[in-house]
Amino acid sequence: MRLPRMIAVTLAGASVLLPAAACSSDEPAAGQAPQAATAAPTTPAEEQTPAGEPHPFTGEPGAPLRPVLTAKIENTAAGKPQLGLKSADIVYVTQVEAGLTRLIAVFSSKIPAKIGPVRSARVSDLHLAPQFGKPAFAYSGAQTKMLPLIAQASLFDVSDSRAPGAYFRQPGRVAPYNLFANTKQLLAKAPKASKAKDIGFTFGDAPAEGGVERRSYTVRWPAARFTFTWSEAKKQWLIWQDGKKDMAAEGGQLGAPTVVVQYTRTERSQFHDKNQSYTPLVRTVGKGSAIVLRDGKAYKARWERESEESGTTFTTPSGEPMNFAPGQVWVALASRTPVTP
């Protein structure tokens, strides 16, 4: 379902605030979220991709076409290490208030038992969801005036308000960075969640020309910095954030065979946090430039997404498909001139 036009409204002016932990103001207590998850706590049957066919999210052959679970994951030092990201098919890095970032993890071919820390929803999440059909969306709270938009969005609400039994507080962590979730219970609350389908990604051999060898590539937001460093031994871009290794709770450093730096337009939305820092609206419909990192090289690319219901295609400057390396894909939604809305 396309979101109402009111989401796209922006406010004039600029606000410069000191970096602070991003949080959503006026988050609802349990039971106040607007949309009940569909009944019947049963898990949908899996479908196998045809023999030899690649999974649409990872390009890996034979992976099951399970329902899609998306989750909003904390991404500041207080919430690390995160649990479950190693199993995600796609991880989006997106700007939130005060120039910080949070992650949107997309699970389907591999679904870990537990994920977290789960944090609050943002308006940009609702614009990304429709490309997956109607996925399950795990989050914890949202601004009150955003609740009607969540209720109308193309997703199944499996937040801590609608699926409280799926969530738990992880010992040894401090609130609000200690909220984790059991994925089996999340998906049981969304038995009609859409299964994985084509979202525009293509996988295969890298372009014969155009790649520039790179040992590392850094992407900056106003209050966050990611560096992706190529490991020939692991055949992955290892992830560093703010100068530190991005470690997984399961062990080891996070990394992916493909990293997409998708340059988008970021502007003010109608929402802001309790510190009056405006929530960025990341425009993922339209077209623009990108850098695709794979096989130790950086490739210039173009991206295009025609509508909220369609996926995003990536092409070379000459218009050929820009293939990704099979495996997990990280998509950094960035701006060439990042600003704090």
C-alpha positions in Angstrom: 0.0 0.0 0.0 1.4 3.4 -0.9 1.8 5.7 2.1 -0.3 8.9 2.4 1.3 12.0 0.9 1.6 13.5 4.3 4.8 11.4 4.9 6.6 13.4 2.2 5.9 16.8 3.7 9.1 18.6 4.8 9.7 21.6 6.9 11.8 24.6 5.9 14.9 25.8 7.8 17.8 24.0 9.3 18.6 22.8 12.8 22.1 22.1 14.1 22.2 19.9 17.2 24.9 18.2 19.1 25.1 14.4 18.5 23.0 12.5 21.0 21.7 9.0 21.2 18.8 8.9 18.7 15.5 8.2 20.2 11.9 8.5 19.2 9.8 10.8 21.4 6.5 9.9 22.9 6.9 6.2 22.2 3.7 4.2 23.1 3.4 1.8 25.9 2.6 -1.8 25.2 -0.8 -2.3 23.7 -1.1 1.2 22.2 0.3 0.5 18.7 -2.4 0.8 16.1 -2.2 -2.4 14.0 -2.7 -5.9 15.3 -0.6 -8.6 13.7 -2.7 -11.1 11.7 -4.0 -14.0 13.9 -3.1 -17.7 13.9 0.4 -18.2 15.3 1.6 -20.6 12.6 4.7 -20.3 10.5 4.2 -20.3 6.7 5.5 -23.2 4.7 8.8 -22.7 3.0 9.3 -22.7 -0.8 12.5 -23.7 -2.4 14.0 -21.7 -5.2 14.2 -23.7 -8.4 17.3 -25.9 -8.7 20.2 -23.7 -9.5 18.2 -20.4 -9.3 19.7 -17.8 -7.1 18.0 -16.4 -4.0 16.7 -12.9 -4.9 18.3 -11.3 -1.9 21.7 -13.0 -1.8 22.2 -14.7 -5.2 23.0 -18.0 -3.4 21.4 -21.0 -5.1 18.9 -23.3 -3.5 18.1 -21.1 -0.5 14.5 -21.4 0.8 12.0 -18.6 0.0 10.9 -17.9 3.5 8.8 -15.0 4.7 10.5 -11.7 5.0 11.3 -10.3 8.5 12.6 -6.8 8.8 13.9 -5.3 12.0 15.1 -2.0 13.3 18.4 -2.5 15.0 20.4 -0.2 17.3 23.7 1.0 15.9 25.4 3.1 18.6 28.2 1.9 20.8 25.7 1.4 23.7 23.9 -1.2 21.7 26.8 -3.2 20.5 27.5 -6.0 19.7 24.3 -6.7 17.8 22.9 -10.2 17.6 21.6 -11.8 14.4 23.2 -9.4 11.8 25.5 -12.2 10.5 22.4 -14.1 9.3 20.7 -11.1 7.5 20.4 -11.2 3.8 20.4 -7.4 3.5 21.4 -4.7 6.0 20.5 -1.1 5.4 22.4 1.7 7.1 20.2 4.8 7.4 20.5 8.2 9.1 18.3 9.1 12.1 18.2 12.1 14.4 21.4 14.1 15.3 23.3 12.6 12.4 23.5 9.1 13.9 22.6 5.9 12.1 20.5 2.8 12.7 20.2 -0.4 10.8 17.3 -2.1 9.0 18.1 -5.8 8.9 16.2 -8.0 6.3 16.0 -11.7 7.0 14.6 -14.5 4.8 17.0 -17.1 3.5 18.6 -17.5 7.0 16.6 -16.6 10.1 18.5 -16.6 13.3 16.9 -17.6 16.6 17.2 -14.2 18.2 17.9 -10.6 17.1 18.6 -7.3 18.7 18.8 -4.8 20.2 15.5 -3.8 18.6 14.7 -0.1 18.6 12.0 2.4 17.5 10.7 2.9 14.0 11.3 5.8 11.7 9.4 7.2 8.7 12.0 6.1 6.2 11.5 2.5 7.2 7.9 2.7 5.9 9.2 3.8 2.5 11.5 0.8 2.2 9.0 -1.9 3.3 6.7 -2.0 0.2 9.5 -3.4 -2.1 9.3 -6.6 -0.1 5.6 -6.9 -0.5 4.2 -7.0 3.0 7.0 -8.1 5.3 6.9 -8.6 9.1 8.4 -5.5 10.8 10.0 -5.8 14.2 10.5 -2.5 16.1 10.0 -1.0 19.6 7.8 2.1 19.7 7.2 5.1 17.5 6.1 8.7 17.8 2.4 8.9 18.4 1.7 10.9 15.2 3.5 8.3 13.2 1.3 5.4 14.4 -1.5 5.9 11.8 1.1 5.8 9.1 2.5 2.5 10.4 -1.1 1.1 10.5 -1.5 1.9 6.8 1.9 0.8 5.7 2.7 -2.3 3.6 3.9 -4.4 6.6 2.8 -6.6 9.4 3.3 -4.9 12.7 5.2 -7.3 15.0 6.5 -4.7 17.4 6.8 -5.2 21.1 3.3 -3.8 21.5 1.7 -6.2 19.1 3.8 -9.3 19.8 5.0 -8.7 23.4 5.6 -12.4 24.0 8.3 -12.4 21.3 10.5 -9.9 23.1 12.8 -10.2 26.2 15.3 -8.1 28.1 18.9 -9.4 27.6 20.7 -9.7 31.0 23.9 -7.7 31.2 22.7 -4.9 29.0 21.2 -1.5 29.9 17.8 -0.3 28.8 16.8 0.7 26.2 19.6 -1.3 24.5 18.7 -4.6 26.0 15.4 -5.4 24.1 15.8 -8.5 21.9 13.3 -10.7 20.1 12.7 -14.4 19.2 12.3 -14.5 15.4 10.1 -17.7 15.4 7.6 -16.0 17.6 7.7 -12.8 15.5 6.9 -14.6 12.3 4.2 -16.7 14.0 2.4 -13.4 14.5 2.6 -12.6 10.8 1.7 -15.8 9.1 0.8 -14.0 5.8 4.1 -12.1 5.6 5.4 -12.0 2.0 8.0 -14.4 0.9 11.2 -13.3 -0.7 10.9 -12.1 -4.3 12.8 -10.1 -6.9 13.7 -6.6 -5.5 16.0 -5.6 -8.4 19.3 -7.1 -7.3 21.4 -9.0 -9.8 24.3 -11.4 -9.0 27.1 -12.8 -11.0 30.5 -11.9 -12.4 31.8 -8.4 -11.9 31.9 -6.0 -14.8 35.0 -6.6 -17.0 35.9 -2.9 -16.9 35.4 0.1 -14.6 36.5 -1.2 -11.3 39.2 0.6 -9.3 41.2 -1.4 -6.7 40.4 -0.2 -3.2 41.7 -1.4 0.1 39.0 0.5 2.0 36.1 2.9 1.4 34.7 5.3 4.0 31.2 6.6 4.2 30.3 9.5 6.5 27.1 10.8 8.1 27.1 13.9 10.3 27.8 11.9 13.5 28.8 8.4 12.3 31.5 7.0 10.1 31.7 3.6 8.4 34.8 2.1 6.8 34.6 -1.0 4.7 38.0 -2.7 4.4 38.6 -5.5 1.9 39.8 -8.9 3.3 41.2 -11.1 0.5 41.4 -14.0 2.9 37.7 -13.8 3.9 36.5 -12.4 0.5 34.5 -9.8 2.4 34.5 -6.1 3.2 35.0 -6.0 6.9 33.1 -3.3 8.7 34.5 -0.7 11.0 32.4 2.0 12.7 33.8 5.2 14.1 37.3 3.7 13.9 36.4 0.5 15.7 35.9 -3.1 14.4 32.1 -3.8 14.1 31.9 -7.1 16.0 29.0 -9.5 16.1 27.6 -10.9 19.3 28.0 -14.4 17.7 31.7 -13.7 17.4 33.9 -12.3 14.7 33.8 -9.0 12.8 30.8 -8.2 10.6 31.5 -8.1 6.9 29.8 -8.7 3.5 30.9 -9.7 0.0 29.1 -6.7 -1.4 28.6 -3.2 0.0 26.5 -0.7 -1.9 26.9 3.0 -1.1 23.7 4.4 -2.4 23.7 8.2 -2.6 20.2 9.5 -1.8 18.5 12.8 -1.0 18.0 13.3 2.7 15.7 16.0 4.0 13.6 16.9 7.0 10.5 15.0 7.7 7.6 16.2 9.8 8.8 14.2 12.8 11.4 15.1 15.4 12.7 13.5 18.6 12.3 14.8 22.2 15.4 17.0 21.8 13.7 18.7 18.8 16.2 17.1 16.4 14.3 16.5 13.2 14.0 12.9 11.8 15.6 12.6 8.4 13.5 11.4 5.5 15.7 9.3 3.2 14.4 9.4 -0.4 14.8 5.9 -1.8 12.4 6.3 -4.8 13.9 8.0 -7.8 17.4 7.7 -9.3 21.0 8.6 -8.4 24.6 7.4 -8.2 26.1 4.6 -6.2 29.4 2.9 -5.5 29.4 -0.9 -5.5 32.2 -2.5 -3.5 33.0 -6.1 -4.4 36.1 -8.3 -5.0 38.4 -5.7 -3.6 37.3 -3.1 -6.2 35.0 0.0 -6.3 32.6 0.3 -9.3 30.6 3.4 -10.2 27.0 2.6 -10.7 23.5 4.1 -11.1 20.4 3.2 -9.1 16.8 3.6 -9.9 13.5 2.8 -8.1 10.4 3.7 -9.9 7.9 3.4 -7.1 7.6 2.3 -3.5 6.2 -1.0 -4.6 9.2 -1.7 -6.9 12.7 -2.7 -6.1 15.9 -0.9 -6.8 18.0 -1.7 -9.9 21.7 -1.0 -10.1 23.4 -0.6 -13.4 26.9 0.3 -14.7 27.5 3.7 -16.3 26.9 2.0 -19.7 23.5 0.7 -18.6 24.4 -3.0 -18.0 23.2 -4.7 -14.8 25.7 -4.1 -12.0 26.1 -7.6 -10.5 26.7 -8.1 -6.8 28.8 -10.9 -5.4 26.7 -13.7 -4.0 26.1 -13.4 -0.2 25.0 -10.8 2.2 24.6 -7.2 0.9 25.0 -4.1 2.9 23.4 -0.9 1.6 24.6 2.4 3.0 22.0 5.0 2.3 24.2 8.1 2.3 24.5 11.6 0.9 27.5 13.2 -0.8 26.9 16.3 1.3 25.5 14.9 4.5 23.7 17.4 6.7 21.8 17.1 10.0 18.2 17.9 9.2 
